[in-house]
Each structure stands twice: as C-alpha cells, then as structure tokens.
C-alpha cells in the first residue's frame, strides 16, 4: 500500500511542477511581448498603455505562480504519508 501512496504523491508532485514551469514560461513570454509592444509603440499612447498593462499583468501573474509554488512546496513538506503502524507481536 505504501508503494501506491508514494506513486500517487510523486504523480501529483510531477503535475504540480509541470504546471509551475508552464505558468512561469507563459508569464515570461507575456512580459516580453509587452516590452516589445512598448518599444515599438512609436509614441502611440494607446499602444504604450496596453503594453504597460500587459507587463504589469505578467508580473502579477508571475508573483501569483511563484507564491502558489511556495505554498504547494510548504503543503507537500508538511503533509507526508506515514505508514500505518503495525501492532507488536506478543509472545
């Protein structure tokens, strides 16, 4: 039974790590897109404001993902699967 529980724990850990990695990648791409849009706005106020909003949203999203990662790591470290104690055999 311990093998099954550790397999489930490692499965969810891998899924969580994949989610964090993909989310960080998306936030970086969104920030880069906002920065590129800002640099190429050519003085257009509307485009520069949209670019600033995109960069701010990417930073906020990155902070949320990183805090979720820290919270998930904390929960994973505190909630551990402990084996069921077996009663001692008495002679």
Long-range contacts (C-beta under 8 A, 24 or more apart in sequence): 1-84, 2-81, 2-83, 5-81, 6-81, 9-81, 13-76, 16-72, 16-76, 20-65, 20-68, 20-69, 20-72, 23-61, 23-65, 24-62, 24-65, 24-66, 26-61, 27-58, 27-59, 27-61, 27-62, 27-65, 28-58, 28-62, 30-54, 30-57, 30-58, 30-61, 31-55, 31-58, 31-59, 31-62, 34-58
